Amino acid sequence: MEPAKYTPGADKLGIASAVVCTIHCLLVPLLFLAKYWLSGSAEHLGLTSVHHGDRLLPSWWETLDYVFLIVSFVAVYHAASHAAGKWIKVSLWLFWLCFAVAIFFEASLHWLAYVSSVGLVATHFINIRRHQMAA
């Protein structure tokens, strides 16, 4: 049986997921600041259902972290199965593992989500580039 031909779909999905996740994470400080501006109408907007310390977040906000984790797992799984080198495969899984740790220990390791997202984006780009050069 012939191995499946590489297509950049998984890498593009991984890049998109990491970028959207980073944007999602950057919005938290904005919501924290907006809490004070919305203090009179926060309950009406449904922003009081989940509290992370002093941060006021909508109840569905934390669920997105796990959606990004699942989407990035699928992207890494498929991209790593057609990685253009062993170090790319190892890097993809290492950055995904760091991302998972950051999600589960968000209170103390939130910075790790940014580092691992940048690492995933860079490694997916390198994988795409390596395949383009080999073609």
Beta strands, then each sheet from edge to edge (+ up, - down):
strand 1: 50-52
strand 2: 55-57
sheet 1: 1+ 2-
end
